[in-house]
Amino acid sequence: MATDTLTKDPGGSAVLRRVLLDNGALSALVLLVAAMSLLSGDFLTTGNLLNVGVQAAVTAILAFGVTFVIVAAGIDLSVGSVAALSATVLAWSATSQGLPVWIAVLLAVATGIACGLVSGALVSFGKLPPFIATLAMLSVGRGLALVISQGSPIPIPDSMSGLGDTIGGWLPIPVLVMIGMGLITAGVLGRTYAGRAMYAIGGNEEAARLSGIRVTRQKLVIYALSGGFAAVAGIVLASRLSSAQPQAAVGYELDAIAAVVIGGASLSGGVGKASGTLIGALILAVLRNGLNLLEVSPFWQQVVIGVVIALAVLLDTVRRRAGAGPGAPGAAAGGSGGGRKKAVNAGKFALAAVVVAAIAFGASVWRSGSSGGTSTKVGLSVSTLNNPFFVQLKAGAQEEAKRAGVSLTVTDAQNDASQQANQIQNFTSQNMKSIIINPVDSDAAGPSVRAADKAGIPVLAADRGVNNAKIATLVASDNITGGKLAAKTLAERLGKKGTILVLQGTPGTSASRERGKGFAEGLKAYPDIKVVGKQTADFDRAKGLDVTTNLLQGHPGIDGIFAENDEMALGAVKALGSKAGKSVDVVGFDGTPDGLKAVENGTLAATVAQQPKELGRMVVRNAVKAAKGQKIDGTVKVPVKVVTAK
């Protein structure tokens, strides 16, 4: 028996295979890294791997906090909002209130812990399901962040911005914070009474209570830890963006939960560990980074990420069901025959599925570049492709890139400033000859643009400017003049008197700021026109509909509406119904196809027409010049004009 055991003692490669098969998430990560390395020569470089670490940091820190909750068979949907609120409290207290930075940091962390305690109290004492309690906190946290900031980003002190930088010019501080929070998580779960209580509660809450664990008190601790970790994540995120964004981290709670589950935790509770959560966060970061480098269409990226996440979780589920885990019943008995073989085969099958999915989609033809074998590579990060204006901008940019024979990579930031910062980082790692950014937020874009400039890559801004960073040029419509034209047009339509509403765009963007400024200046010439309501609708049609509907409840007799883009204007038209174009005049901005059609139909009084396709063409034309070292103007204005039914 002993001789037979020695003979079959596995070697190093067998141990490695066994480790991978017993850790589905680790297997998926290793294979994804291998696949991305084969598909992109830019992936397996020191700079890009550090980028992956930075891009994983915020999600990982959030996920570490969520791990405590999921191990205890709970759920926390509020961590994204709590992160944004904590960062906003930090920036507001340090900037507006003049508190010392260290006190502001403590106040931010205390805010996160307080939010967690409230969620925990609702679950423990209010007997609310964790889903409902944390869903409520999600809304409350986001609302408080918007109230404190008045909907606009708040700059953070320079000393805090350093938290998003590097040590020695290469080691990112966010990665160190992520590792530190991971060690704390591992220590709490593995070496404290609170950690053992979490596993006990998640395994069987009633049994834990009968064994003497004060479940109610422990749940308060669990949710407080989750809130505290969310606060740290918010501070790191604000440091990366050099500003606290009240709309930051939207949807990050889903990434955090996905990271925990991918890492091997069970939503039923009782299972989970810090190392698995870290691996799950890295899988998400590798996917997003690699797909950017592979120039996969931003629309298909969401599909790829969802598919690979599902396969990664399936790998771990199949392995557990087959009994291949270290603590599986069949493994301890030494009779590892059929069950063990079944487990290994199932693991190999699932692993192969992950690899095939990654390679098939990664090498797919759905790439957003215009050509692949050219020497000049240009990156374009668009704030969102859910807006027709930016879809046309992208189309014009691609047409010009094709004409000029350059390779254009287009990414969609989905109105997430942090995601856009990651995309600019990836462009920098790819050594793009020039980078074009259409900022989600002009302040938040600054740090990543400065990093690209430091790397010697010229950056051009499209439609919206970048604050606190050097750019080669700004190619934009003359928004201030357009705002003045909109004011003049609406005033003349109303006979130079009346009451109006104003729908504002995304706070912090130069487009919204300049259009609003131009409209306000233009309206000074018409003192008998009063603005009775002004609200943000984020350049979104659905929000424009809802905001206008709400404003009309308080101001039913208004005469006109100015919306800072056509999408919001069309939402306002929908809210007005039969009044649009008859008793109420609506003026938009952009000249999108839907907007022009509404003008032609008479429901939209006018639109200040930009030329998004021409803007896209001009910014690529200048990007090519910048890539070649040719001189370009610091500002390029694309003319605008008012379009009416006549």
VOGUGU-773362 format. One record per residue (C-alpha): residue in three letters; x, y negated, z negated. Coordinates in pm, whole numbers. Example, Ala and Ser with C-alpha at 12.3 -4.5 7.8 and 13.67 -1.06 7.14 Angstrom:
<rs>
- res; x; y; z
- ALA; 1230; 450; -780
- SER; 1367; 106; -714
</rs>
This chain:
<rs>
- res; x; y; z
- MET; 0; 0; 0
- ALA; 278; -240; -98
- THR; 483; -152; 209
- ASP; 186; -205; 432
- THR; 122; -544; 276
- LEU; 481; -654; 330
- THR; 471; -542; 691
- LYS; 163; -745; 760
- ASP; 285; -1051; 576
- PRO; 215; -1338; 815
- GLY; 489; -1557; 955
- GLY; 491; -1934; 976
- SER; 289; -1949; 1298
- ALA; 27; -1713; 1155
- VAL; -4; -1930; 844
- LEU; -48; -2237; 1062
- ARG; -318; -2063; 1266
- ARG; -489; -1956; 945
- VAL; -480; -2311; 806
- LEU; -632; -2449; 1124
- LEU; -904; -2184; 1138
- ASP; -993; -2244; 774
- ASN; -1012; -2622; 828
- GLY; -1244; -2700; 1116
- ALA; -1198; -3077; 1097
- LEU; -819; -3048; 1095
- SER; -834; -2815; 1397
- ALA; -1052; -3063; 1583
- LEU; -814; -3351; 1499
- VAL; -504; -3160; 1612
- LEU; -665; -3058; 1939
- LEU; -803; -3405; 2007
- VAL; -460; -3557; 1950
- ALA; -308; -3298; 2185
- ALA; -572; -3361; 2450
- MET; -539; -3740; 2432
- SER; -160; -3711; 2447
- LEU; -182; -3507; 2767
- LEU; -436; -3739; 2926
- SER; -273; -4072; 2835
- GLY; 94; -4152; 2820
- ASP; 14; -4452; 2600
- PHE; -147; -4248; 2323
- LEU; 140; -4070; 2149
- THR; 352; -4376; 2075
- THR; 444; -4513; 1735
- GLY; 265; -4841; 1796
- ASN; -56; -4678; 1911
- LEU; -61; -4421; 1630
- LEU; -30; -4707; 1383
- ASN; -319; -4875; 1565
- VAL; -525; -4559; 1510
- GLY; -444; -4579; 1139
- VAL; -548; -4944; 1119
- GLN; -867; -4876; 1312
- ALA; -953; -4585; 1081
- ALA; -882; -4779; 760
- VAL; -1214; -4955; 701
- THR; -1423; -4649; 793
- ALA; -1205; -4424; 577
- ILE; -1228; -4650; 270
- LEU; -1606; -4671; 308
- ALA; -1619; -4295; 357
- PHE; -1413; -4226; 43
- GLY; -1680; -4407; -160
- VAL; -1960; -4224; 23
- THR; -1783; -3893; -54
- PHE; -1864; -3934; -424
- VAL; -2232; -3979; -340
- ILE; -2256; -3691; -92
- VAL; -2071; -3450; -322
- ALA; -2343; -3529; -578
- ALA; -2614; -3451; -317
- GLY; -2700; -3819; -262
- ILE; -2672; -4061; 28
- ASP; -2567; -4427; 51
- LEU; -2686; -4629; 350
- SER; -2589; -4964; 200
- VAL; -2208; -4954; 221
- GLY; -2182; -5155; 544
- SER; -2398; -5437; 409
- VAL; -2225; -5427; 69
- ALA; -1888; -5458; 245
- ALA; -2010; -5766; 437
- LEU; -2161; -5920; 122
- SER; -1845; -5864; -85
- ALA; -1626; -6020; 184
- THR; -1864; -6315; 210
- VAL; -1853; -6366; -167
- LEU; -1472; -6359; -154
- ALA; -1450; -6619; 124
- TRP; -1726; -6841; -21
- SER; -1587; -6844; -375
- ALA; -1227; -6904; -263
- THR; -1303; -7157; 11
- SER; -1624; -7341; -79
- GLN; -1600; -7313; -457
- GLY; -1224; -7349; -486
- LEU; -1169; -7050; -715
- PRO; -821; -6893; -733
- VAL; -784; -6610; -484
- TRP; -732; -6341; -748
- ILE; -1056; -6441; -922
- ALA; -1236; -6442; -586
- VAL; -1109; -6088; -517
- LEU; -1228; -5967; -858
- LEU; -1564; -6134; -797
- ALA; -1592; -5959; -459
- VAL; -1517; -5618; -611
- ALA; -1759; -5690; -896
- THR; -2024; -5773; -636
- GLY; -1977; -5433; -472
- ILE; -1990; -5253; -805
- ALA; -2303; -5447; -905
- CYS; -2476; -5348; -581
- GLY; -2383; -4986; -648
- LEU; -2516; -5007; -1002
- VAL; -2848; -5143; -877
- SER; -2876; -4858; -625
- GLY; -2781; -4609; -895
- ALA; -3040; -4754; -1135
- LEU; -3311; -4730; -870
- VAL; -3220; -4364; -814
- SER; -3170; -4270; -1181
- PHE; -3431; -4473; -1365
- GLY; -3667; -4570; -1085
- LYS; -3668; -4214; -951
- LEU; -3649; -4345; -594
- PRO; -3503; -4112; -332
- PRO; -3141; -4217; -260
- PHE; -3235; -4278; 104
- ILE; -3499; -4538; 7
- ALA; -3298; -4700; -271
- THR; -2988; -4755; -60
- LEU; -3194; -4855; 245
- ALA; -3339; -5133; 32
- MET; -2990; -5235; -80
- LEU; -2880; -5236; 285
- SER; -3138; -5504; 360
- VAL; -3078; -5701; 38
- GLY; -2700; -5701; 83
- ARG; -2716; -5818; 443
- GLY; -2970; -6084; 358
- LEU; -2761; -6220; 69
- ALA; -2453; -6232; 295
- LEU; -2649; -6441; 546
- VAL; -2790; -6666; 274
- ILE; -2450; -6737; 121
- SER; -2281; -6799; 456
- GLN; -2579; -6972; 619
- GLY; -2535; -6726; 904
- SER; -2187; -6849; 998
- PRO; -1845; -6685; 945
- ILE; -1640; -6824; 656
- PRO; -1258; -6844; 687
- ILE; -1066; -6664; 415
- PRO; -753; -6804; 244
- ASP; -424; -6753; 427
- SER; -291; -6545; 138
- MET; -570; -6292; 193
- SER; -516; -6283; 570
- GLY; -179; -6126; 496
- LEU; -360; -5814; 380
- GLY; -440; -5745; 744
- ASP; -77; -5783; 856
- THR; 223; -5551; 843
- ILE; 520; -5490; 616
- GLY; 853; -5517; 791
- GLY; 678; -5597; 1116
- TRP; 559; -5240; 1174
- LEU; 386; -5081; 871
- PRO; 22; -5198; 856
- ILE; -102; -5292; 509
- PRO; -457; -5162; 581
- VAL; -308; -4814; 628
- LEU; -137; -4837; 288
- VAL; -464; -4949; 128
- MET; -643; -4658; 295
- ILE; -386; -4410; 160
- GLY; -408; -4563; -187
- MET; -788; -4541; -193
- GLY; -764; -4183; -69
- LEU; -534; -4090; -356
- ILE; -772; -4252; -603
- THR; -1060; -4054; -451
- ALA; -866; -3728; -475
- GLY; -772; -3807; -835
- VAL; -1130; -3886; -938
- LEU; -1272; -3575; -771
- GLY; -1005; -3335; -887
- ARG; -880; -3459; -1221
- THR; -1158; -3642; -1405
- TYR; -1473; -3553; -1593
- ALA; -1671; -3776; -1353
- GLY; -1543; -3577; -1055
- ARG; -1635; -3242; -1210
- ALA; -1976; -3384; -1295
- MET; -2027; -3487; -930
- TYR; -1967; -3131; -809
- ALA; -2193; -2993; -1083
- ILE; -2477; -3233; -1002
- GLY; -2445; -3164; -631
- GLY; -2440; -2788; -687
- ASN; -2745; -2778; -915
- GLU; -2867; -3093; -1086
- GLU; -3093; -2916; -1333
- ALA; -2818; -2674; -1435
- ALA; -2581; -2968; -1478
- ARG; -2833; -3140; -1706
- LEU; -2885; -2827; -1914
- SER; -2509; -2783; -1949
- GLY; -2483; -3120; -2124
- ILE; -2392; -3353; -1836
- ARG; -2567; -3690; -1864
- VAL; -2687; -3692; -1506
- THR; -2851; -4035; -1523
- ARG; -2534; -4201; -1649
- GLN; -2316; -4015; -1400
- LYS; -2530; -4130; -1107
- LEU; -2472; -4490; -1213
- VAL; -2097; -4421; -1208
- ILE; -2120; -4249; -868
- TYR; -2303; -4533; -694
- ALA; -2090; -4796; -867
- LEU; -1779; -4625; -727
- SER; -1934; -4623; -380
- GLY; -2011; -4996; -408
- GLY; -1660; -5074; -535
- PHE; -1499; -4888; -246
- ALA; -1730; -5070; -3
- ALA; -1609; -5401; -149
- VAL; -1246; -5303; -90
- ALA; -1334; -5205; 269
- GLY; -1502; -5542; 319
- ILE; -1195; -5726; 190
- VAL; -968; -5531; 428
- LEU; -1203; -5599; 720
- ALA; -1220; -5972; 643
- SER; -841; -5982; 618
- ARG; -807; -5825; 962
- LEU; -1046; -6082; 1111
- SER; -920; -6379; 905
- SER; -1283; -6455; 823
- ALA; -1582; -6310; 642
- GLN; -1850; -6217; 894
- PRO; -2202; -6193; 747
- GLN; -2295; -5962; 1035
- ALA; -1982; -5747; 997
- ALA; -1987; -5369; 944
- VAL; -2333; -5321; 1097
- GLY; -2378; -4946; 1142
- TYR; -2056; -4862; 959
- GLU; -2252; -4664; 702
- LEU; -2331; -4409; 974
- ASP; -1963; -4378; 1065
- ALA; -1878; -4333; 697
- ILE; -2136; -4058; 651
- ALA; -2022; -3891; 975
- ALA; -1659; -3898; 857
- VAL; -1751; -3730; 529
- VAL; -1958; -3457; 698
- ILE; -1700; -3398; 972
- GLY; -1445; -3360; 693
- GLY; -1630; -3057; 562
- ALA; -1865; -3201; 300
- SER; -2219; -3070; 276
- LEU; -2517; -3305; 272
- SER; -2672; -3056; 30
- GLY; -2404; -3151; -223
- GLY; -2139; -2967; -421
- VAL; -1878; -2962; -142
- GLY; -1633; -3227; -25
- LYS; -1281; -3357; -70
- ALA; -1078; -3671; 1
- SER; -844; -3509; 254
- GLY; -1137; -3387; 462
- THR; -1294; -3733; 461
- LEU; -966; -3887; 578
- ILE; -945; -3635; 863
- GLY; -1304; -3714; 961
- ALA; -1230; -4087; 977
- LEU; -918; -4021; 1184
- ILE; -1119; -3810; 1430
- LEU; -1354; -4103; 1492
- ALA; -1061; -4344; 1531
- VAL; -872; -4110; 1768
- LEU; -1183; -4069; 1983
- ARG; -1246; -4442; 2017
- ASN; -880; -4527; 2069
- GLY; -822; -4248; 2319
- LEU; -1134; -4320; 2521
- ASN; -1030; -4686; 2546
- LEU; -687; -4583; 2670
- LEU; -846; -4344; 2921
- GLU; -1060; -4632; 3051
- VAL; -1380; -4433; 2998
- SER; -1691; -4642; 3061
- PRO; -1814; -4805; 2738
- PHE; -2159; -4657; 2801
- TRP; -2022; -4304; 2824
- GLN; -1801; -4353; 2519
- GLN; -2105; -4339; 2293
- VAL; -2212; -4012; 2454
- VAL; -1863; -3860; 2421
- ILE; -1828; -3958; 2056
- GLY; -2167; -3814; 1969
- VAL; -2096; -3485; 2149
- VAL; -1752; -3433; 1998
- ILE; -1875; -3521; 1647
- ALA; -2148; -3260; 1683
- LEU; -1898; -2999; 1805
- ALA; -1655; -3076; 1525
- VAL; -1927; -3028; 1265
- LEU; -2045; -2715; 1446
- LEU; -1694; -2570; 1417
- ASP; -1696; -2603; 1041
- THR; -2055; -2477; 1013
- VAL; -1987; -2167; 1222
- ARG; -1674; -2091; 1023
- ARG; -1858; -2116; 694
- ARG; -2148; -1900; 810
- ALA; -1908; -1637; 941
- GLY; -1742; -1617; 600
- ALA; -1394; -1732; 700
- GLY; -1358; -1979; 415
- PRO; -1102; -1918; 145
- GLY; -1372; -1845; -105
- ALA; -1590; -1635; 121
- PRO; -1722; -1312; -22
- GLY; -1558; -1082; 226
- ALA; -1218; -1245; 203
- ALA; -1164; -1173; -162
- ALA; -1233; -804; -124
- GLY; -948; -740; 109
- GLY; -1180; -581; 364
- SER; -1145; -853; 617
- GLY; -1232; -640; 920
- GLY; -1554; -732; 1098
- GLY; -1643; -1047; 905
- ARG; -1294; -1192; 934
- LYS; -1267; -1107; 1303
- LYS; -1608; -1259; 1365
- ALA; -1503; -1574; 1183
- VAL; -1181; -1608; 1380
- ASN; -1357; -1553; 1711
- ALA; -1628; -1803; 1621
- GLY; -1364; -2053; 1517
- LYS; -1173; -2009; 1840
- PHE; -1492; -2051; 2041
- ALA; -1587; -2373; 1867
- LEU; -1230; -2506; 1888
- ALA; -1224; -2437; 2260
- ALA; -1556; -2620; 2296
- VAL; -1412; -2928; 2128
- VAL; -1107; -2928; 2355
- VAL; -1307; -2870; 2672
- ALA; -1546; -3152; 2580
- ALA; -1262; -3394; 2506
- ILE; -1071; -3313; 2824
- ALA; -1375; -3298; 3050
- PHE; -1511; -3632; 2940
- GLY; -1170; -3792; 2902
- ALA; -1078; -3707; 3259
- SER; -1423; -3792; 3392
- VAL; -1482; -4021; 3682
- TRP; -1687; -4264; 3474
- ARG; -1407; -4509; 3419
- SER; -1453; -4881; 3429
- GLY; -1130; -4971; 3607
- SER; -1130; -5082; 3966
- SER; -828; -4883; 4078
- GLY; -592; -4645; 3915
- GLY; -254; -4656; 4085
- THR; -181; -5026; 4086
- SER; 106; -5185; 3899
- THR; -91; -5481; 3756
- LYS; -317; -5375; 3469
- VAL; -564; -5622; 3320
- GLY; -790; -5559; 3020
- LEU; -1130; -5721; 2972
- SER; -1314; -5699; 2637
- VAL; -1676; -5815; 2672
- SER; -1874; -5911; 2362
- THR; -2173; -5704; 2473
- LEU; -2301; -5538; 2788
- ASN; -2659; -5540; 2658
- ASN; -2697; -5893; 2793
- PRO; -2757; -5947; 3169
- PHE; -2527; -6249; 3171
- PHE; -2226; -6045; 3064
- VAL; -2321; -5759; 3294
- GLN; -2296; -6007; 3584
- LEU; -1970; -6144; 3444
- LYS; -1831; -5790; 3443
- ALA; -1953; -5731; 3800
- GLY; -1782; -6049; 3925
- ALA; -1460; -5956; 3742
- GLN; -1459; -5608; 3897
- GLU; -1522; -5748; 4245
- GLU; -1226; -5985; 4213
- ALA; -1002; -5712; 4068
- LYS; -1083; -5486; 4363
- ARG; -1014; -5767; 4607
- ALA; -683; -5849; 4439
- GLY; -579; -5482; 4413
- VAL; -535; -5477; 4033
- SER; -653; -5225; 3776
- LEU; -920; -5371; 3548
- THR; -1021; -5192; 3226
- VAL; -1351; -5313; 3080
- THR; -1460; -5243; 2721
- ASP; -1782; -5328; 2538
- ALA; -1743; -5463; 2182
- GLN; -2117; -5420; 2116
- ASN; -2122; -5752; 1929
- ASP; -1885; -5610; 1665
- ALA; -1587; -5838; 1598
- SER; -1392; -5557; 1432
- GLN; -1443; -5324; 1726
- GLN; -1328; -5598; 1961
- ALA; -1013; -5647; 1752
- ASN; -944; -5275; 1795
- GLN; -990; -5304; 2171
- ILE; -743; -5592; 2196
- GLN; -499; -5384; 1989
- ASN; -540; -5097; 2232
- PHE; -483; -5325; 2531
- THR; -165; -5448; 2364
- SER; -46; -5088; 2312
- GLN; -109; -5017; 2680
- ASN; 117; -5309; 2774
- MET; -147; -5476; 2985
- LYS; -5; -5748; 3207
- SER; -278; -5982; 3085
- ILE; -586; -5959; 2863
- ILE; -924; -6127; 2899
- ILE; -1146; -6165; 2594
- ASN; -1506; -6276; 2577
- PRO; -1512; -6319; 2197
- VAL; -1784; -6184; 1973
- ASP; -1672; -6449; 1726
- SER; -1422; -6722; 1807
- ASP; -1259; -6716; 1461
- ALA; -1243; -6337; 1423
- ALA; -1072; -6300; 1761
- GLY; -774; -6507; 1644
- PRO; -557; -6241; 1470
- SER; -570; -5984; 1751
- VAL; -507; -6251; 2015
- ARG; -206; -6376; 1817
- ALA; -71; -6020; 1807
- ALA; -105; -5988; 2185
- ASP; 63; -6324; 2235
- LYS; 347; -6212; 2005
- ALA; 388; -5906; 2230
- GLY; 432; -6140; 2528
- ILE; 93; -6064; 2687
- PRO; -101; -6369; 2811
- VAL; -460; -6380; 2685
- LEU; -742; -6561; 2864
- ALA; -1080; -6645; 2710
- ALA; -1401; -6610; 2911
- ASP; -1717; -6809; 2836
- ARG; -1623; -6857; 2468
- GLY; -1306; -6999; 2318
- VAL; -1069; -6845; 2060
- ASN; -984; -7036; 1743
- ASN; -647; -7043; 1568
- ALA; -463; -6864; 1848
- LYS; -280; -6955; 2166
- ILE; -455; -6863; 2491
- ALA; -338; -6906; 2847
- THR; -667; -7062; 2955
- LEU; -1037; -7085; 2878
- VAL; -1263; -7015; 3175
- ALA; -1614; -7122; 3079
- SER; -1921; -7302; 3190
- ASP; -1946; -7663; 3081
- ASN; -2172; -7580; 2788
- ILE; -2185; -7928; 2638
- THR; -2291; -8083; 2967
- GLY; -2539; -7797; 3013
- GLY; -2688; -7868; 2669
- LYS; -2731; -8234; 2759
- LEU; -2900; -8139; 3087
- ALA; -3135; -7906; 2899
- ALA; -3232; -8188; 2659
- LYS; -3298; -8428; 2946
- THR; -3503; -8174; 3140
- LEU; -3719; -8075; 2842
- ALA; -3769; -8439; 2738
- GLU; -3887; -8539; 3085
- ARG; -4122; -8240; 3099
- LEU; -4278; -8353; 2769
- GLY; -4312; -8718; 2869
- LYS; -4029; -8812; 2627
- LYS; -4229; -8732; 2312
- GLY; -4345; -8427; 2119
- THR; -4230; -8154; 1879
- ILE; -3999; -7871; 1974
- LEU; -3832; -7555; 1842
- VAL; -3469; -7453; 1899
- LEU; -3351; -7091; 1923
- GLN; -2979; -7068; 1847
- GLY; -2732; -6806; 1967
- THR; -2488; -6594; 1769
- PRO; -2339; -6801; 1484
- GLY; -1970; -6875; 1520
- THR; -1952; -6844; 1898
- SER; -1828; -7143; 2092
- ALA; -2109; -7100; 2347
- SER; -2378; -7144; 2083
- ARG; -2192; -7425; 1912
- GLU; -2128; -7620; 2234
- ARG; -2475; -7572; 2382
- GLY; -2634; -7678; 2055
- LYS; -2404; -7977; 2029
- GLY; -2478; -8088; 2385
- PHE; -2854; -8049; 2334
- ALA; -2845; -8248; 2009
- GLU; -2643; -8527; 2174
- GLY; -2875; -8534; 2473
- LEU; -3181; -8550; 2251
- LYS; -3056; -8868; 2082
- ALA; -3178; -9062; 2385
- TYR; -3535; -8949; 2308
- PRO; -3619; -9053; 1948
- ASP; -3986; -8957; 1984
- ILE; -3897; -8589; 2026
- LYS; -3864; -8408; 1694
- VAL; -3704; -8070; 1628
- VAL; -3942; -7912; 1374
- GLY; -3786; -7564; 1362
- LYS; -3444; -7417; 1429
- GLN; -3347; -7050; 1386
- THR; -3081; -6804; 1499
- ALA; -3186; -6527; 1738
- ASP; -2837; -6399; 1835
- PHE; -2880; -6438; 2212
- ASP; -3120; -6140; 2198
- ARG; -3461; -6119; 2368
- ALA; -3627; -5905; 2100
- LYS; -3501; -6135; 1825
- GLY; -3612; -6435; 2029
- LEU; -3962; -6286; 2041
- ASP; -3973; -6219; 1667
- VAL; -3820; -6552; 1561
- THR; -4052; -6752; 1788
- THR; -4355; -6559; 1663
- ASN; -4259; -6640; 1305
- LEU; -4186; -7007; 1376
- LEU; -4520; -7048; 1553
- GLN; -4698; -6950; 1231
- GLY; -4567; -7266; 1067
- HIS; -4569; -7486; 1378
- PRO; -4862; -7378; 1599
- GLY; -4889; -7711; 1779
- ILE; -4536; -7739; 1922
- ASP; -4486; -7880; 2273
- GLY; -4157; -7724; 2381
- ILE; -3880; -7475; 2306
- PHE; -3511; -7484; 2388
- ALA; -3331; -7150; 2379
- GLU; -2953; -7134; 2407
- ASN; -2978; -6849; 2657
- ASP; -3235; -6700; 2893
- GLU; -3278; -6380; 2693
- MET; -3403; -6572; 2389
- ALA; -3610; -6797; 2617
- LEU; -3782; -6493; 2769
- GLY; -3854; -6364; 2419
- ALA; -4010; -6702; 2338
- VAL; -4221; -6684; 2656
- LYS; -4350; -6345; 2545
- ALA; -4437; -6482; 2201
- LEU; -4623; -6780; 2353
- GLY; -4832; -6564; 2587
- SER; -5068; -6771; 2801
- LYS; -4933; -7095; 2652
- ALA; -4595; -7051; 2823
- GLY; -4557; -7292; 3113
- LYS; -4895; -7452; 3044
- SER; -4925; -7615; 2702
- VAL; -4570; -7529; 2593
- ASP; -4256; -7578; 2807
- VAL; -3960; -7346; 2750
- VAL; -3609; -7426; 2876
- GLY; -3340; -7158; 2880
- PHE; -2972; -7139; 2962
- ASP; -2769; -6904; 3186
- GLY; -2964; -6859; 3509
- THR; -2990; -6480; 3482
- PRO; -3201; -6296; 3744
- ASP; -3486; -6246; 3494
- GLY; -3462; -6610; 3392
- LEU; -3474; -6736; 3750
- LYS; -3770; -6509; 3822
- ALA; -3954; -6654; 3521
- VAL; -3882; -7007; 3648
- GLU; -4019; -6912; 3986
- ASN; -4334; -6770; 3823
- GLY; -4380; -7085; 3615
- THR; -4360; -6925; 3270
- LEU; -4014; -7072; 3212
- ALA; -4002; -7446; 3275
- ALA; -3631; -7451; 3364
- THR; -3297; -7287; 3304
- VAL; -2950; -7436; 3300
- ALA; -2794; -7201; 3550
- GLN; -2441; -7079; 3502
- GLN; -2262; -6867; 3756
- PRO; -2159; -6558; 3556
- LYS; -2032; -6369; 3859
- GLU; -1821; -6665; 3963
- LEU; -1698; -6699; 3605
- GLY; -1589; -6334; 3613
- ARG; -1413; -6382; 3945
- MET; -1232; -6696; 3828
- VAL; -1110; -6549; 3500
- VAL; -965; -6241; 3676
- ARG; -808; -6464; 3940
- ASN; -635; -6663; 3666
- ALA; -545; -6345; 3474
- VAL; -358; -6217; 3780
- LYS; -172; -6547; 3806
- ALA; -83; -6535; 3437
- ALA; 40; -6176; 3474
- LYS; 274; -6290; 3750
- GLY; 402; -6580; 3543
- GLN; 238; -6843; 3759
- LYS; 114; -7169; 3608
- ILE; -258; -7201; 3537
- ASP; -474; -7478; 3393
- GLY; -545; -7475; 3020
- THR; -919; -7506; 3083
- VAL; -1122; -7404; 3386
- LYS; -1482; -7524; 3390
- VAL; -1747; -7348; 3599
- PRO; -2016; -7602; 3699
- VAL; -2376; -7567; 3579
- LYS; -2702; -7702; 3719
- VAL; -3068; -7718; 3620
- VAL; -3302; -7488; 3810
- THR; -3677; -7562; 3813
- ALA; -3963; -7423; 4018
- LYS; -3910; -7705; 4267
</rs>
